[in-house]
Structures are given as C-alpha cells and as structure tokens.
Amino acid sequence: MADQLAALRADNARLRRLLDEAGLPDSLRHGVRNTMAMLRTIMHQSAESADEIDAYVAHLDGRFKGILRAQAITDAFGEADLQTLVSDELMAHLVREGEHATIAGPRVKLRPKPALVLALALHELTSNGIEHGSLSLRQGRVTVTWRIEPNDPEPILALTWKETGGTAVTSPVRQGFGTTVLKEMLVYELEAQSTLTYEPDGLSCALLVPFTARIGRLAPTDATHREADERD
C-alpha cells in the first residue's frame, strides 16, 4: 500500500505541474486537477481489483457517473450539498427516499475535492448494497444520517450508512476497490476514520471526517434565513 500511495502522490504532482504550466484560472485549474486525479485513481485501482474485463468496464462506468453527478450539483461557489449528493446517488440506482431510503442531517456544503471523494464512497456503498447487500432484496432499506459533533481541535462530520432487511450478510473474502475507497482513500484524502460492520441484516459504515474549512461548512437553513429576515 505504501508503494501505491507514493505512486499516486507522484502522479498527482506531475498533473499539478502540467495544469500550472497551462495557465488556467485558479478555480478551473483546481477543479480539473481534482477530477482528473480522481479519475486516474479510479482507473488504476479498478483495474487492479477486477477479475474480468466486462466487470471492469461496468464498474468503471458506474464510478465515472458517480463523479459526474457530484460535478453536476456543484454550485457557482464550487460547493456541493451533501443531502443532494446522497439522494442523487441513491436515485441513480432507483433507491427512492421514503420507500427504501431515509436521509437526514443538517445542511452541509462540501468543498469540491471532499465532495468527489464522498461521492465515490457513496457510490461504492450503494452499488454494494444493490449487488450484494440489503438493497438487493425487496424488504431492504438504508438509512443515511449525518451530524456535526463538537470536538477539539475541530468538529467532526459523522456520517452513518446503515442497511437493514438483509439476510446472512458477511465480510467479503478479499478486498475490492469499494473497500479500498472506504478504508484507505478516505483516510488518505480526508483524514477520515471509517468503520465497516457486517451485521446479519445489512452493512453499516460509520465515517468520521474532521470538519475543517477545506472539507466544507454548515449552511444556513431556510428557517434561519426567515428568522433573519423577520429581525431585519
């Protein structure tokens, strides 16, 4: 793993130099750099974990689409809404909120790179749930919740993915790309802690991400805006 991380850092350094030499505006350069670096990582690691070319192509296509969905919801300030990120990924797999999914949490705006990484993690969780987990069954459900926990020196974004309604869920025999994303990429890119628990009725994943300015911010709710308007 140390050799893979070193190679990834070297690739990213070369990519940064190329973009700097191209003279692109800062905002566009950072966005292109983040996306291209993510795509390179997906291609390399998907190939390493694939057994057959058909499976490789199918999974690669799904991962690219997950990244593009995150790009599509990025606003003019370069931020992505966490709830939209979650709901769009689930809807792309026909997992509808209220029917098979419950989504709840404060309004969090994510910076571009954390949004891409979390989009990929959510895609892997959703795909796994559809292919192997609770979401492959009619009675299966998933609950995705998040909160901001006070902590020293910075608060923590705590996100939980919990499947229910499954049967005989067990830990995989070998580590695939999805597990690599959840156990290693999140740690490397976001300094996150990730805990996967294979419970009898479904997979649970608990993420703890230091909620610094480079990760994102809490956005005012509509109610907060209304109260401010009334005071004015």
Secondary structure as UniProt FT lines:
FT   HELIX           2..22
FT   HELIX           26..49
FT   HELIX           53..72
FT   TURN            76..77
FT   STRAND          80..81
FT   HELIX           82..92
FT   TURN            93..94
FT   TURN            98..100
FT   STRAND          101..104
FT   STRAND          108..110
FT   HELIX           112..131
FT   HELIX           134..136
FT   TURN            138..139
FT   STRAND          141..149
FT   STRAND          156..164
FT   HELIX           177..180
FT   HELIX           181..185
FT   HELIX           186..190
FT   STRAND          193..199
FT   TURN            200..201
FT   STRAND          202..210
FT   TURN            213..215
FT   STRAND          216..218
FT   HELIX           222..231
//
